[in-house]
Amino acid sequence: MTKLAIMGAMEEEIEPLLAHFENVNVVEFANNKYYEVNYNGLEIVIAYSKIGKVFASLTAATMIEKFGCDTLLFSGVAGGINPELKIGDLIVADKLCQHDLDITAFGHPNGYVPGGKVFVETTKSLREIAIKVANENNLKVIEGTIATGDQFVHSTERKDFIQSTFNADALEMEGASVAVVCDALNVPFFILRAISDTADMDAGFDFDEFLKSSAKNSADYLIKIVKELIK
């Protein structure tokens, strides 16, 4: 690893990461900002993509192709659909899928297009480091399947469909597209999410409040992982 990309989807997801660094150089490119830092000799580029699969794909590809990053870590929040996941819990994806990719009319399974695959697996060595760091810090982290789609899913019916179709543990809007980009370009990557909302919550909960606390959980854990990678 010579240059590390750290990505989030929203500003709230990278703010707690940027707080760890001084002397940040900002590069503007393709309607976005990329934050370059040096951390104990390691060059790091940090960015938030904006929400959704297209922006996430653009940002991941830019970090790899324009900035020359050769490893990518994603930190952010997700909705839990595995009933064991509570707000603030951490999940590292072992594989990801696109739950809204649907050409079933042509006889293909949900999440599949010709030349692609339903599930993209994350890099095992990075997952192992993440779990090691979690164990050393007494953090509860599960490995599981994350489903990505261009919609904020709040209907129980849709969540049930995604869980039964893909056996997914959590839902978000960027991870699988980042996975497709990194997989195609042979860049080691992993996707970390902290749970910000769960399937059994009522409509009255304060998403913004849980977004901030969960994003900080994810960022603090990610920094510990970066320190381990530098070793």
MARBA-3410 file (N, C-alpha, C, O; in Angstrom, 1 decimal):
231
0.8,-1.2,0.0,0.0,0.0,0.0,0.9,1.2,0.0,1.7,1.4,0.9 ~ 0.7,2.1,-1.0,1.5,3.3,-1.1,0.6,4.6,-0.9,1.1,5.6,-0.5 ~ -0.7,4.5,-1.2,-1.6,5.6,-1.1,-3.0,5.1,-0.8,-3.5,4.2,-1.5 ~ -3.5,5.6,0.2,-4.8,5.1,0.8,-6.0,6.0,0.4,-5.9,7.2,0.7 ~ -7.1,5.5,-0.1,-8.3,6.2,-0.2,-9.2,5.9,0.9,-9.4,4.7,1.3
-9.8,7.0,1.6,-10.8,6.8,2.6,-12.1,7.5,2.1,-12.0,8.7,1.8 ~ -13.2,6.8,2.0,-14.4,7.4,1.4,-15.6,7.3,2.3,-15.7,6.4,3.1 ~ -16.4,8.3,2.2,-17.7,8.2,2.8,-18.7,8.7,1.8,-18.3,9.1,0.7 ~ -20.0,8.7,2.1,-21.0,9.2,1.2,-21.4,10.6,1.5,-21.6,11.4,0.6 ~ -21.5,10.9,2.8,-22.0,12.2,3.2,-20.9,13.0,3.9,-20.0,12.4,4.5
-21.0,14.3,4.0,-20.1,15.1,4.7,-20.0,14.7,6.1,-18.9,14.7,6.7 ~ -21.2,14.3,6.7,-21.2,13.9,8.2,-20.4,12.7,8.4,-19.9,12.4,9.5 ~ -20.1,11.9,7.3,-19.4,10.6,7.5,-17.9,10.8,7.4,-17.1,10.0,8.0 ~ -17.4,11.9,6.8,-16.0,12.1,6.7,-15.5,13.2,7.7,-14.3,13.4,8.0 ~ -16.4,14.1,8.2,-16.0,15.1,9.1,-15.3,14.5,10.3,-14.2,15.0,10.7
-15.8,13.4,11.0,-15.0,12.9,12.1,-13.7,12.2,11.7,-12.8,12.1,12.5 ~ -13.5,11.9,10.4,-12.2,11.4,10.0,-11.3,12.6,9.8,-10.1,12.5,10.3 ~ -11.7,13.6,9.1,-10.8,14.8,8.9,-10.4,15.4,10.2,-9.3,16.0,10.3 ~ -11.1,15.3,11.3,-10.8,15.8,12.6,-9.5,15.2,13.1,-8.9,15.8,14.0 ~ -9.1,14.1,12.6,-7.9,13.4,13.1,-6.6,14.0,12.4,-5.5,13.7,12.8
-6.7,14.8,11.4,-5.6,15.3,10.6,-5.4,16.8,10.6,-6.3,17.5,10.7 ~ -4.1,17.1,10.5,-3.7,18.6,10.3,-3.1,18.7,8.9,-2.9,17.7,8.2 ~ -2.9,19.9,8.5,-2.3,20.2,7.2,-3.0,19.5,6.0,-2.4,18.7,5.3 ~ -4.3,19.8,5.9,-5.1,19.1,4.8,-5.0,20.0,3.6,-5.3,21.2,3.6 ~ -4.7,19.3,2.5,-4.6,20.0,1.2,-5.9,19.6,0.4,-6.2,18.4,0.2
-6.7,20.6,-0.1,-7.9,20.3,-0.7,-7.8,20.5,-2.3,-7.3,21.5,-2.7 ~ -8.1,19.4,-3.0,-8.1,19.4,-4.4,-9.5,19.4,-5.0,-10.3,18.5,-4.6 ~ -9.9,20.3,-5.8,-11.3,20.3,-6.4,-11.2,19.6,-7.8,-10.4,20.0,-8.6 ~ -12.1,18.7,-8.0,-12.1,17.9,-9.2,-13.5,17.3,-9.4,-14.0,16.7,-8.5 ~ -14.0,17.4,-10.7,-15.2,16.7,-11.0,-16.4,17.0,-10.0,-17.1,16.1,-9.6
-16.5,18.3,-9.8,-17.6,18.8,-8.9,-17.5,18.2,-7.5,-18.5,18.0,-6.8 ~ -16.3,18.0,-7.0,-16.1,17.4,-5.7,-14.8,17.9,-5.1,-14.0,18.5,-5.8 ~ -14.7,17.7,-3.8,-13.4,18.0,-3.1,-12.8,16.8,-2.6,-13.4,15.9,-2.0 ~ -11.4,16.7,-2.7,-10.6,15.6,-2.3,-9.6,16.2,-1.3,-8.9,17.1,-1.6 ~ -9.5,15.6,-0.1,-8.7,16.1,1.0,-7.5,15.2,1.1,-7.5,14.0,1.5
-6.3,15.8,0.8,-5.0,15.0,0.9,-4.4,15.3,2.2,-4.2,16.4,2.6 ~ -4.0,14.2,2.9,-3.3,14.3,4.1,-2.1,13.3,4.2,-2.1,12.4,3.4 ~ -1.2,13.6,5.1,-0.1,12.6,5.3,-0.2,12.2,6.7,-0.2,13.0,7.7 ~ -0.2,10.9,7.0,-0.4,10.3,8.3,0.7,9.3,8.6,0.7,8.2,8.0 ~ 1.6,9.7,9.4,2.8,8.9,9.8,3.5,8.3,8.5,3.9,7.2,8.5
3.6,9.2,7.5,4.3,8.8,6.3,3.5,8.2,5.2,3.9,8.0,4.1 ~ 2.2,7.9,5.5,1.3,7.4,4.5,0.5,8.5,3.9,-0.1,9.3,4.6 ~ 0.5,8.5,2.6,-0.4,9.5,1.9,-1.8,8.9,1.9,-2.1,7.8,1.5 ~ -2.7,9.8,2.2,-4.2,9.4,2.3,-5.0,10.5,1.6,-4.7,11.7,1.7 ~ -6.0,10.0,0.8,-6.9,10.9,0.1,-8.3,10.6,0.7,-8.7,9.5,0.7
-9.0,11.6,1.2,-10.3,11.5,1.8,-11.3,12.2,1.0,-11.1,13.3,0.6 ~ -12.5,11.6,0.8,-13.6,12.3,0.1,-14.9,11.7,0.5,-15.0,10.6,0.9 ~ -15.9,12.6,0.4,-17.3,12.1,0.4,-17.9,12.2,-1.0,-17.7,13.2,-1.6 ~ -18.6,11.2,-1.4,-19.0,11.1,-2.8,-20.3,11.9,-3.1,-20.5,12.3,-4.3 ~ -21.1,12.1,-2.1,-22.5,12.4,-2.3,-23.3,11.1,-2.3,-22.7,10.0,-2.6
-24.6,11.1,-2.1,-25.3,9.9,-1.9,-25.6,9.2,-3.2,-25.9,9.9,-4.2 ~ -25.6,7.9,-3.2,-26.0,7.1,-4.4,-24.9,6.4,-5.1,-23.7,6.7,-5.0 ~ -25.3,5.5,-5.9,-24.4,4.6,-6.6,-23.5,5.3,-7.7,-22.4,5.0,-7.8 ~ -24.1,6.2,-8.4,-23.4,6.9,-9.5,-22.3,7.8,-8.9,-21.2,7.7,-9.4 ~ -22.6,8.6,-7.9,-21.6,9.5,-7.3,-20.5,8.6,-6.6,-19.4,9.0,-6.7
-20.9,7.5,-6.0,-20.0,6.7,-5.3,-19.0,6.1,-6.3,-17.8,6.0,-6.1 ~ -19.5,5.6,-7.5,-18.7,5.0,-8.5,-17.7,6.0,-9.0,-16.5,5.7,-9.2 ~ -18.2,7.2,-9.3,-17.4,8.3,-9.8,-16.2,8.6,-8.9,-15.1,8.8,-9.3 ~ -16.5,8.8,-7.6,-15.5,9.1,-6.6,-14.5,8.0,-6.4,-13.3,8.3,-6.3 ~ -15.0,6.8,-6.3,-14.0,5.7,-6.1,-13.1,5.6,-7.3,-11.9,5.4,-7.1
-13.6,5.7,-8.5,-12.8,5.6,-9.7,-11.8,6.8,-9.8,-10.7,6.6,-10.2 ~ -12.3,7.9,-9.4,-11.4,9.1,-9.4,-10.2,9.0,-8.4,-9.1,9.3,-8.7 ~ -10.5,8.4,-7.2,-9.5,8.3,-6.2,-8.4,7.3,-6.7,-7.2,7.4,-6.4 ~ -8.9,6.3,-7.4,-7.9,5.2,-7.9,-7.2,5.7,-9.1,-6.0,5.6,-9.2 ~ -7.9,6.3,-10.1,-7.3,6.6,-11.4,-6.6,8.0,-11.4,-5.5,8.1,-12.0
-7.2,9.0,-10.8,-6.6,10.3,-10.8,-5.6,10.5,-9.7,-4.5,11.0,-9.9 ~ -6.0,10.0,-8.5,-5.1,10.2,-7.3,-4.1,9.1,-7.1,-3.2,9.2,-6.3 ~ -4.3,8.0,-7.8,-3.4,6.9,-7.7,-3.5,6.1,-6.4,-2.5,5.4,-6.0 ~ -4.6,6.1,-5.7,-4.8,5.3,-4.5,-4.8,3.8,-4.9,-5.4,3.4,-5.9 ~ -4.1,3.0,-4.0,-4.1,1.6,-4.4,-4.8,0.7,-3.3,-4.7,-0.5,-3.4
-5.4,1.3,-2.4,-6.3,0.6,-1.4,-7.4,1.6,-1.0,-7.2,2.8,-0.9 ~ -8.6,1.0,-0.8,-9.7,1.9,-0.5,-10.5,1.4,0.7,-10.9,0.2,0.7 ~ -10.8,2.3,1.6,-11.6,1.9,2.8,-12.8,2.9,2.8,-12.7,4.1,2.6 ~ -14.0,2.3,3.0,-15.2,3.1,3.1,-15.7,3.1,4.5,-15.8,2.0,5.1 ~ -16.1,4.2,5.0,-16.7,4.4,6.3,-18.0,5.2,6.2,-18.0,6.2,5.6
-19.0,4.6,6.9,-20.3,5.4,6.9,-21.3,4.7,7.7,-21.0,3.9,8.6 ~ -22.6,5.0,7.4,-23.7,4.4,8.2,-24.6,3.6,7.3,-24.5,3.7,6.1 ~ -25.4,2.8,7.9,-26.3,1.9,7.2,-27.5,1.6,8.0,-27.5,1.8,9.2 ~ -28.5,1.1,7.4,-29.7,0.7,8.1,-29.6,-0.8,8.4,-29.2,-1.6,7.5 ~ -29.9,-1.2,9.6,-29.8,-2.6,9.9,-31.1,-3.4,9.5,-32.1,-2.9,9.9
-30.9,-4.6,8.9,-32.1,-5.4,8.7,-31.9,-6.8,9.4,-32.9,-7.5,9.6 ~ -30.7,-7.1,9.8,-30.5,-8.3,10.6,-31.0,-7.8,12.0,-30.5,-6.9,12.6 ~ -31.9,-8.6,12.6,-32.5,-8.1,13.9,-31.5,-8.1,15.0,-31.8,-7.4,16.1 ~ -30.4,-8.7,14.9,-29.3,-8.6,15.9,-28.6,-7.3,15.9,-27.9,-7.0,16.9 ~ -28.7,-6.5,14.8,-28.0,-5.3,14.8,-28.7,-4.2,15.4,-29.9,-3.9,15.2
-28.0,-3.5,16.3,-28.6,-2.3,17.0,-27.9,-1.0,16.6,-26.9,-1.1,16.0 ~ -28.5,0.1,16.9,-27.9,1.4,16.5,-26.5,1.5,17.1,-26.3,1.3,18.3 ~ -25.6,1.9,16.3,-24.2,2.1,16.7,-23.3,0.9,16.5,-22.1,1.0,16.5 ~ -24.0,-0.3,16.3,-23.2,-1.5,16.0,-22.4,-1.4,14.7,-22.8,-0.6,13.8 ~ -21.3,-2.1,14.6,-20.5,-2.0,13.4,-20.6,-3.3,12.5,-20.6,-4.4,13.1
-20.6,-3.1,11.2,-20.6,-4.2,10.3,-19.6,-4.0,9.2,-19.5,-3.0,8.6 ~ -18.8,-5.0,9.0,-17.8,-5.1,7.9,-18.4,-6.0,6.8,-18.7,-7.1,7.1 ~ -18.5,-5.5,5.6,-19.1,-6.3,4.5,-18.1,-7.4,4.1,-17.0,-7.2,3.8 ~ -18.6,-8.7,4.1,-17.8,-9.7,3.4,-18.2,-9.8,2.0,-17.4,-10.2,1.1 ~ -19.4,-9.4,1.6,-19.8,-9.3,0.2,-21.0,-8.2,0.1,-21.7,-8.0,1.1
-21.1,-7.7,-1.1,-22.2,-6.7,-1.3,-22.9,-7.0,-2.6,-22.4,-7.6,-3.5 ~ -24.2,-6.5,-2.7,-25.0,-6.7,-3.9,-25.8,-5.4,-4.1,-25.9,-4.6,-3.2 ~ -26.4,-5.3,-5.3,-27.2,-4.2,-5.7,-28.7,-4.7,-5.7,-29.1,-5.4,-6.6 ~ -29.4,-4.3,-4.6,-30.8,-4.9,-4.5,-31.8,-4.3,-5.5,-32.8,-4.9,-5.7 ~ -31.4,-3.1,-6.1,-32.4,-2.5,-7.0,-32.0,-2.8,-8.4,-32.7,-2.2,-9.3
-31.0,-3.6,-8.7,-30.7,-4.0,-10.1,-31.6,-5.2,-10.5,-31.5,-6.3,-9.9 ~ -32.4,-4.9,-11.5,-33.5,-5.9,-11.7,-33.8,-6.0,-13.2,-34.5,-5.2,-13.8 ~ -33.2,-7.1,-13.8,-33.6,-7.5,-15.1,-34.2,-8.9,-15.1,-33.9,-9.8,-16.0 ~ -34.9,-9.1,-14.0,-35.6,-10.5,-13.9,-36.6,-10.8,-15.0,-36.9,-11.9,-15.3 ~ -37.0,-9.7,-15.7,-37.9,-9.9,-16.9,-37.3,-10.8,-18.0,-37.9,-11.4,-18.8
-35.9,-10.8,-18.0,-35.2,-11.5,-19.0,-34.7,-12.9,-18.4,-33.8,-13.5,-19.0 ~ -35.2,-13.2,-17.3,-34.8,-14.5,-16.7,-33.6,-14.6,-15.8,-33.1,-15.6,-15.5 ~ -33.0,-13.4,-15.5,-31.8,-13.3,-14.7,-32.3,-13.1,-13.2,-33.3,-12.6,-12.9 ~ -31.4,-13.6,-12.3,-31.7,-13.3,-10.9,-31.7,-11.9,-10.5,-31.0,-11.1,-11.2 ~ -32.3,-11.5,-9.4,-32.2,-10.1,-8.9,-30.7,-9.8,-8.6,-30.0,-10.6,-8.1
-30.3,-8.6,-9.0,-29.0,-8.1,-8.7,-27.9,-8.5,-9.7,-26.8,-8.2,-9.5 ~ -28.4,-9.1,-10.8,-27.4,-9.7,-11.8,-27.6,-9.0,-13.1,-28.8,-8.8,-13.6 ~ -26.5,-8.7,-13.8,-26.6,-8.3,-15.2,-25.5,-9.1,-15.9,-24.5,-9.5,-15.3 ~ -25.7,-9.5,-17.2,-24.7,-10.3,-17.9,-23.3,-9.6,-17.9,-23.2,-8.4,-18.1 ~ -22.3,-10.4,-17.6,-20.9,-9.9,-17.4,-20.6,-9.4,-16.0,-19.5,-9.1,-15.7
-21.6,-9.4,-15.2,-21.4,-9.0,-13.8,-21.7,-10.2,-12.9,-21.7,-11.3,-13.3 ~ -21.9,-9.9,-11.6,-22.2,-11.0,-10.7,-23.1,-10.4,-9.6,-23.1,-9.2,-9.3 ~ -23.9,-11.2,-8.9,-24.8,-10.8,-7.9,-24.0,-10.2,-6.7,-24.4,-9.1,-6.2 ~ -23.0,-10.9,-6.3,-22.3,-10.5,-5.1,-20.8,-10.2,-5.4,-20.2,-11.0,-6.2 ~ -20.3,-9.1,-4.9,-18.9,-8.8,-5.0,-18.3,-8.9,-3.6,-18.7,-8.3,-2.7
-17.2,-9.8,-3.5,-16.6,-10.0,-2.2,-15.5,-8.9,-1.9,-14.8,-8.5,-2.8 ~ -15.5,-8.6,-0.7,-14.4,-7.6,-0.2,-13.1,-8.3,0.0,-13.1,-9.5,-0.1 ~ -12.0,-7.6,0.2,-10.7,-8.1,0.4,-10.5,-8.8,1.7,-10.6,-8.1,2.8 ~ -10.3,-10.1,1.7,-10.2,-10.9,2.9,-9.1,-10.4,3.9,-9.4,-10.3,5.1 ~ -8.0,-10.0,3.4,-6.9,-9.6,4.3,-7.2,-8.3,5.1,-6.9,-8.2,6.2
-8.0,-7.4,4.4,-8.4,-6.2,5.1,-9.5,-6.5,6.1,-9.5,-5.9,7.2 ~ -10.4,-7.4,5.8,-11.4,-7.8,6.8,-10.7,-8.4,8.0,-11.1,-8.1,9.1 ~ -9.7,-9.2,7.8,-9.0,-9.9,8.9,-8.4,-8.8,9.8,-8.4,-9.0,11.0 ~ -7.8,-7.8,9.2,-7.2,-6.7,10.0,-8.2,-6.0,10.8,-8.0,-5.7,12.0 ~ -9.4,-5.7,10.2,-10.5,-5.0,10.8,-11.0,-5.8,12.0,-11.2,-5.2,13.1
-11.1,-7.1,11.9,-11.6,-8.0,13.0,-10.5,-8.0,14.1,-10.9,-8.0,15.3 ~ -9.3,-8.1,13.7,-8.2,-8.1,14.7,-8.2,-6.8,15.6,-8.1,-6.9,16.8 ~ -8.4,-5.7,14.9,-8.4,-4.4,15.6,-9.7,-4.3,16.5,-9.6,-3.8,17.6 ~ -10.8,-4.9,16.0,-12.0,-4.9,16.8,-11.8,-5.7,18.1,-12.2,-5.3,19.2 ~ -11.2,-6.9,17.9,-11.0,-7.7,19.1,-10.0,-7.1,20.1,-10.3,-7.2,21.3
-9.0,-6.4,19.6,-8.0,-5.7,20.5,-8.7,-4.6,21.2,-8.2,-4.2,22.3 ~ -9.7,-4.0,20.7,-10.4,-2.8,21.3,-11.7,-3.1,21.9,-12.5,-2.2,22.2 ~ -12.0,-4.4,22.0,-13.3,-4.9,22.6,-14.5,-4.3,21.9,-15.5,-3.9,22.5 ~ -14.4,-4.2,20.6,-15.5,-3.6,19.8,-16.3,-4.8,19.2,-15.7,-5.8,18.7 ~ -17.6,-4.7,19.2,-18.4,-5.7,18.6,-18.6,-5.4,17.1,-19.2,-4.4,16.8
-18.1,-6.2,16.3,-18.2,-6.0,14.9,-18.6,-7.3,14.2,-18.1,-8.4,14.6 ~ -19.6,-7.3,13.4,-20.0,-8.5,12.7,-19.6,-8.4,11.2,-19.5,-7.3,10.6 ~ -19.3,-9.5,10.6,-19.1,-9.6,9.1,-20.4,-10.0,8.5,-21.1,-10.9,9.0 ~ -20.9,-9.4,7.4,-22.1,-9.8,6.8,-22.3,-9.2,5.5,-21.4,-8.5,4.9 ~ -23.5,-9.5,4.9,-23.8,-9.0,3.5,-24.5,-7.7,3.6,-25.4,-7.4,4.4
-24.0,-6.7,2.8,-24.6,-5.4,2.7,-25.2,-5.3,1.3,-24.6,-5.6,0.3 ~ -26.5,-4.8,1.3,-27.2,-4.6,0.1,-27.3,-3.1,-0.2,-27.5,-2.3,0.7 ~ -27.0,-2.7,-1.5,-26.9,-1.3,-1.9,-28.0,-1.0,-2.9,-28.3,-1.8,-3.8 ~ -28.6,0.2,-2.8,-29.6,0.6,-3.8,-29.8,2.1,-3.8,-29.5,2.7,-2.8 ~ -30.3,2.6,-4.9,-30.5,4.1,-5.0,-31.9,4.5,-4.4,-32.7,5.2,-5.1
-32.1,4.1,-3.2,-33.3,4.5,-2.5,-33.1,4.3,-1.0,-32.5,3.4,-0.6 ~ -33.6,5.3,-0.2,-33.6,5.1,1.2,-34.8,4.2,1.6,-36.0,4.6,1.5 ~ -34.5,3.0,1.9,-35.6,2.0,2.1,-36.2,2.1,3.5,-35.5,2.0,4.5 ~ -37.5,2.4,3.5,-38.1,2.5,4.9,-39.4,1.6,4.9,-40.0,1.5,6.0 ~ -39.8,1.0,3.8,-40.9,0.1,3.9,-40.5,-1.3,4.4,-39.5,-1.8,3.9
-41.3,-1.8,5.4,-41.0,-3.1,5.9,-41.0,-4.2,4.8,-40.3,-5.1,4.8 ~ -42.0,-4.0,3.9,-42.2,-5.0,2.8,-40.9,-5.1,2.0,-40.4,-6.1,1.6 ~ -40.3,-3.9,1.6,-39.1,-3.9,0.8,-37.9,-4.5,1.6,-37.1,-5.2,1.0 ~ -37.8,-4.1,2.9,-36.7,-4.7,3.7,-36.8,-6.2,3.7,-35.8,-6.9,3.7 ~ -38.0,-6.7,3.9,-38.2,-8.2,3.9,-37.8,-8.8,2.6,-37.2,-9.9,2.6
-38.1,-8.1,1.5,-37.8,-8.6,0.2,-36.2,-8.7,0.1,-35.7,-9.7,-0.4 ~ -35.6,-7.7,0.5,-34.1,-7.6,0.4,-33.4,-8.7,1.3,-32.5,-9.3,0.9 ~ -34.0,-8.8,2.5,-33.4,-9.8,3.4,-33.6,-11.2,2.9,-32.7,-12.0,2.9 ~ -34.8,-11.5,2.3,-35.1,-12.9,1.9,-34.4,-13.2,0.6,-34.0,-14.3,0.3 ~ -34.2,-12.2,-0.3,-33.6,-12.4,-1.6,-32.1,-12.5,-1.6,-31.5,-13.3,-2.2
-31.5,-11.6,-0.8,-30.0,-11.6,-0.7,-29.4,-12.0,0.6,-28.2,-12.0,0.7 ~ -30.3,-12.3,1.5,-29.8,-12.7,2.9,-28.9,-11.6,3.5,-27.9,-11.8,4.1 ~ -29.4,-10.3,3.2,-28.6,-9.1,3.6,-28.8,-8.8,5.1,-29.8,-9.1,5.7 ~ -27.7,-8.3,5.7,-27.7,-7.8,7.1,-28.0,-6.3,7.2,-28.5,-5.9,8.2 ~ -27.5,-5.6,6.2,-27.7,-4.1,6.3,-27.9,-3.5,4.9,-27.6,-4.2,3.9
-28.4,-2.3,4.9,-28.8,-1.6,3.7,-28.1,-0.3,3.6,-28.1,0.5,4.6 ~ -27.7,0.1,2.4,-27.2,1.5,2.3,-27.2,1.8,0.8,-27.9,1.1,0.0 ~ -26.5,2.9,0.4,-26.8,3.4,-1.0,-25.5,3.6,-1.8,-25.5,4.2,-2.9 ~ -24.3,3.0,-1.4,-23.1,3.2,-2.1,-22.2,2.0,-2.2,-21.5,1.8,-3.2 ~ -22.2,1.2,-1.2,-21.1,0.2,-1.0,-20.9,-0.7,-2.2,-19.8,-0.9,-2.6
-22.0,-1.3,-2.8,-21.8,-2.3,-3.9,-21.2,-1.6,-5.1,-20.5,-2.3,-5.8 ~ -21.5,-0.4,-5.4,-21.0,0.3,-6.5,-19.5,0.5,-6.4,-18.7,0.4,-7.3 ~ -19.1,0.9,-5.1,-17.6,1.0,-4.8,-17.0,-0.3,-5.0,-15.8,-0.4,-5.5 ~ -17.6,-1.4,-4.6,-17.1,-2.8,-4.7,-16.9,-3.2,-6.1,-15.9,-3.7,-6.5 ~ -17.8,-2.8,-7.0,-17.7,-3.1,-8.4,-16.5,-2.4,-9.0,-15.7,-3.0,-9.8
-16.3,-1.2,-8.7,-15.2,-0.4,-9.2,-13.9,-1.0,-8.7,-13.0,-1.2,-9.5 ~ -13.7,-1.2,-7.4,-12.5,-1.7,-6.9,-12.2,-3.1,-7.4,-11.0,-3.4,-7.7 ~ -13.2,-3.9,-7.5,-13.0,-5.3,-8.0,-12.5,-5.3,-9.4,-11.6,-6.0,-9.8 ~ -13.1,-4.4,-10.3,-12.8,-4.3,-11.7,-11.3,-3.8,-11.9,-10.6,-4.2,-12.8 ~ -10.9,-2.9,-11.0,-9.6,-2.3,-11.1,-8.5,-3.0,-10.2,-7.4,-2.5,-10.1
-8.9,-4.1,-9.6,-8.0,-4.9,-8.8,-7.4,-4.1,-7.6,-6.2,-4.2,-7.3 ~ -8.2,-3.3,-7.0,-7.8,-2.5,-5.8,-8.4,-3.1,-4.5,-9.6,-3.2,-4.4 ~ -7.5,-3.5,-3.6,-8.1,-4.0,-2.3,-8.9,-3.0,-1.6,-8.6,-1.8,-1.6 ~ -10.1,-3.5,-1.0,-11.0,-2.5,-0.5,-11.8,-3.2,0.6,-11.9,-4.4,0.7 ~ -12.4,-2.4,1.5,-13.4,-2.9,2.4,-14.4,-1.8,2.7,-14.1,-0.6,2.6
-15.6,-2.3,3.1,-16.7,-1.4,3.4,-17.1,-1.6,4.9,-17.5,-2.7,5.3 ~ -17.0,-0.5,5.6,-17.4,-0.5,7.0,-18.6,0.4,7.2,-18.7,1.5,6.7 ~ -19.6,-0.1,8.0,-20.8,0.7,8.3,-21.1,0.6,9.7,-21.0,-0.5,10.3 ~ -21.6,1.7,10.3,-22.2,1.7,11.6,-23.7,1.9,11.5,-24.1,2.6,10.6 ~ -24.4,1.1,12.2,-25.9,1.1,12.1,-26.5,2.4,12.6,-26.3,2.8,13.8
-27.3,3.1,11.8,-27.9,4.4,12.2,-29.4,4.3,12.4,-30.0,5.1,13.0 ~ -30.0,3.2,11.8,-31.4,3.0,11.9,-31.7,1.5,11.7,-30.9,0.8,11.1 ~ -32.8,1.0,12.3,-33.1,-0.4,12.2,-34.5,-0.6,11.7,-35.3,0.3,11.7 ~ -34.7,-1.9,11.3,-36.0,-2.2,10.6,-37.2,-2.0,11.6,-38.3,-1.7,11.1 ~ -37.0,-2.1,12.9,-38.2,-2.0,13.8,-38.4,-0.6,14.4,-39.2,-0.5,15.3
-37.7,0.4,13.8,-37.9,1.7,14.4,-39.1,2.4,13.9,-39.6,2.2,12.8 ~ -39.7,3.3,14.8,-40.9,4.0,14.3,-40.4,5.3,13.6,-39.2,5.6,13.6 ~ -41.3,6.0,13.0,-41.0,7.1,12.1,-40.6,8.3,12.9,-40.1,9.3,12.3 ~ -40.7,8.3,14.2,-40.4,9.5,15.0,-39.0,9.6,15.5,-38.7,10.6,16.1 ~ -38.1,8.7,15.1,-36.7,8.8,15.6,-36.0,9.9,14.9,-36.3,10.3,13.8
-34.9,10.4,15.5,-34.1,11.5,15.0,-33.0,10.9,14.2,-31.9,10.6,14.7 ~ -33.1,10.8,12.9,-32.1,10.2,12.0,-30.8,11.0,12.1,-29.7,10.4,12.2 ~ -30.9,12.3,12.1,-29.7,13.2,12.0,-28.8,12.9,13.3,-27.6,12.9,13.2 ~ -29.5,12.7,14.4,-28.7,12.5,15.7,-28.0,11.2,15.6,-26.8,11.1,15.9 ~ -28.7,10.1,15.1,-28.1,8.8,15.1,-27.0,8.8,14.0,-26.0,8.0,14.1
-27.3,9.5,12.9,-26.3,9.6,11.8,-24.9,10.1,12.4,-23.9,9.5,12.1 ~ -25.0,11.2,13.1,-23.7,11.8,13.7,-23.0,10.8,14.6,-21.8,10.6,14.5 ~ -23.7,10.2,15.5,-23.1,9.3,16.5,-22.6,8.1,15.8,-21.5,7.6,16.2 ~ -23.3,7.5,14.9,-22.9,6.3,14.2,-21.7,6.6,13.3,-20.8,5.7,13.2 ~ -21.8,7.7,12.6,-20.7,8.1,11.7,-19.4,8.2,12.5,-18.3,7.8,12.0
-19.5,8.7,13.7,-18.3,8.9,14.6,-17.8,7.5,15.0,-16.6,7.3,15.0 ~ -18.7,6.6,15.3,-18.3,5.2,15.7,-17.5,4.6,14.6,-16.4,4.0,14.8 ~ -18.0,4.7,13.4,-17.4,4.1,12.2,-16.0,4.8,12.0,-15.0,4.1,11.7 ~ -15.9,6.1,12.0,-14.7,6.8,11.8,-13.6,6.5,12.8,-12.5,6.3,12.4 ~ -14.0,6.5,14.1,-13.0,6.2,15.1,-12.4,4.8,15.0,-11.2,4.6,15.2
-13.3,3.9,14.6,-12.8,2.5,14.4,-11.9,2.4,13.1,-10.9,1.7,13.1 ~ -12.3,3.2,12.1,-11.5,3.2,10.9,-10.1,3.7,11.1,-9.1,3.2,10.5 ~ -10.0,4.8,11.9,-8.6,5.3,12.2,-7.8,4.3,12.9,-6.6,4.2,12.6 ~ -8.3,3.5,13.8,-7.6,2.4,14.5,-7.1,1.4,13.4,-6.0,0.9,13.5 ~ -7.9,1.1,12.4,-7.6,0.2,11.3,-6.4,0.8,10.5,-5.5,0.0,10.2
-6.5,2.1,10.2,-5.4,2.7,9.5,-4.1,2.6,10.2,-3.0,2.3,9.6 ~ -4.1,2.8,11.5,-2.9,2.7,12.3,-2.3,1.3,12.2,-1.1,1.1,12.2 ~ -3.2,0.3,12.2,-2.7,-1.1,12.1,-2.2,-1.4,10.7,-1.2,-2.1,10.6 ~ -2.8,-0.8,9.7,-2.2,-0.9,8.3,-0.9,-0.4,8.2,0.0,-0.9,7.5 ~ -0.6,0.8,8.8,0.7,1.4,8.7,1.8,0.6,9.4,2.9,0.6,9.0
1.4,-0.2,10.4,2.4,-1.0,11.1,3.0,-2.0,10.1,3.9,-2.8,10.4
END
